[in-house]
Amino acid sequence: MKKRYAALAVGFLTLANGCSDYLDVNTNPNAPQDVSANLYLPAMLHWMVTSPQFEGRFVGHYTQEWLSTSANNSPRSTWGRMGYDPASDNGAQQWRDVYWSLGQNLVDMNNKATAEERWDLLGVGLILKAWGWQVLTDLHGEIVIQEAIDPSKTAFTYDTQDFAYQEVQRLLDSAIVLLQKSDGAVDPAYLARGDKIYNGDRAKWLKLAHGMLALNLNHYSNKAAYDPARVIAEVNASFVSNADEPLLTYPGTSPDNADRNFWGRTRDNLTLYRQTQFVVNLMNGNQFGGVVDPRMTRMLSPAPDLLYRGLDPNTTGFGTLATAQQPNNFFGYVGTGGVAQPSRYLFSDKSKIPLMTYAQLQFVKAEAALKMGDQATALAAYTNGISTHIDWVNARNLDDNQSPTQITAAEKAAFLASPAIVPPVLTLSHIMSQKYIAQWAWGHNEIWMDMRRYHYTDIDPVSGTQVFRGFTPPTVLYTDNGGKIVQRIRPRYNSEYVWNRAALDVIGGLALDYHTVPMWITQP
């Protein structure tokens, strides 16, 4: 237990492989104990963007982004039925990375940045801390915050989700103040040495902090405290275009593949997965008045007969689809093909993966404006969200020699001119379904939060259409669910269920159906 929260892990920053004389470790020039504060950043930034993709293999089954076709029918038989894998750490990568990969490293970096008055680096550090608590509470509900990273403890008390949300806001508010300071030892060149996302540009980090705050505040949409005007203000203070986005580049030079995109064919993490019929129907005209989305042929993968189909969560494997009708893998090839070949969209070894996008925030703004009754602002943000995501799809298909053609200006204009896509009266169903498309294959955490906020199948009060058009939960749910829909992921097995059971019992975490308990943030 102590190892989980207090281990002095340094991830990619490990500077010593061992020493035969432990008395010499502090003076060994090959293993300096005092690390420059900015050198902690690269590994932590890597995990901030990459860690959610690890979880996407499982959360993506909940949200029907994709389904596994594995012969042993896992994770489709568990996560695909809105369950979990017992006695397994599947679905707990972000738990591991927040408490261990960042963990003491982030504490040390922030302490050094404070002592040296490096306010820009400290601002980035507080963003990292806020990111960690945000993703963990959104996935798991109650988490350990106040007693985390305490080497004197071997048991850890959980904090409420209400507290977690307030702590994220406090951290981001502090980061916003710090990133506007220019005194002390603020130095873009020093920050840039470890900043592999924004290259030391604190103005962009400031925009990211506002964007993260907008997402946090928008999650309160079911509560009386929801303040859509403030959500809009935070979005307006954030990204002004796609150029402001935090994109992580994967150079693909490491022999162990650690610096290749998690979704790339070389890493082989998604080879047996295929798109669902749900996402295909959002783009093939089925749910939007027969208008085919030009992004479909640039994001999704066709079958050998060149038609676009997806899998049904109520079947196994490819269901009843004939061989020629079965969707190719996400790299664009039959079966397990695609090694060292041109890929598609976000599925190349060197595809850039975002932490947040401009289009995503525009849909957040549209949702908030609609809830305020401001149709004009909502429609403008919604249209901008679709338009800039089309541009983003084109950009991602240029990252690493991907095979899809670019969406032309004529295709884009025709799509946006359709009243089925940009209607005279905008509804939640338009906004949330288009936001889903813009987040598909990378924004797993936010997609799932959106679905839970709208209880998966809520009806749009204006249009009478489901908020998430065409989404249907699996007919047969996981045995432990007791007929209830999944609401959270159980805490990490090999720390919590092995070492922290007493604290888990206090929050009801030992119950077999704990993963179906609604979270505080999604309730009134």
Secondary structure as UniProt FT lines:
FT   HELIX           2..6
FT   HELIX           11..13
FT   HELIX           22..24
FT   TURN            25..27
FT   TURN            29..30
FT   HELIX           37..40
FT   HELIX           41..62
FT   TURN            63..64
FT   STRAND          66..68
FT   TURN            71..72
FT   TURN            74..78
FT   HELIX           79..81
FT   TURN            86..87
FT   TURN            90..91
FT   HELIX           93..96
FT   HELIX           97..102
FT   HELIX           103..115
FT   TURN            116..117
FT   HELIX           119..140
FT   TURN            146..149
FT   TURN            151..152
FT   HELIX           161..178
FT   TURN            179..180
FT   TURN            184..185
FT   HELIX           188..194
FT   TURN            196..200
FT   HELIX           202..218
FT   TURN            219..222
FT   TURN            224..225
FT   HELIX           228..236
FT   HELIX           242..244
FT   STRAND          247..248
FT   TURN            255..256
FT   TURN            258..259
FT   TURN            262..263
FT   TURN            265..268
FT   TURN            271..272
FT   STRAND          273..276
FT   HELIX           277..283
FT   TURN            286..290
FT   TURN            294..295
FT   HELIX           296..299
FT   TURN            304..305
FT   TURN            313..314
FT   TURN            317..320
FT   HELIX           323..325
FT   TURN            330..331
FT   TURN            335..336
FT   TURN            339..340
FT   TURN            345..346
FT   TURN            349..350
FT   STRAND          353..354
FT   HELIX           358..372
FT   HELIX           375..396
FT   TURN            397..401
FT   HELIX           409..417
FT   TURN            419..421
FT   HELIX           428..439
FT   TURN            440..442
FT   HELIX           444..453
FT   TURN            454..457
FT   TURN            461..463
FT   TURN            469..470
FT   HELIX           479..481
FT   TURN            482..483
FT   HELIX           493..497
FT   HELIX           498..499
FT   HELIX           501..506
FT   TURN            507..510
FT   TURN            512..513
FT   HELIX           514..516
FT   HELIX           520..522
//
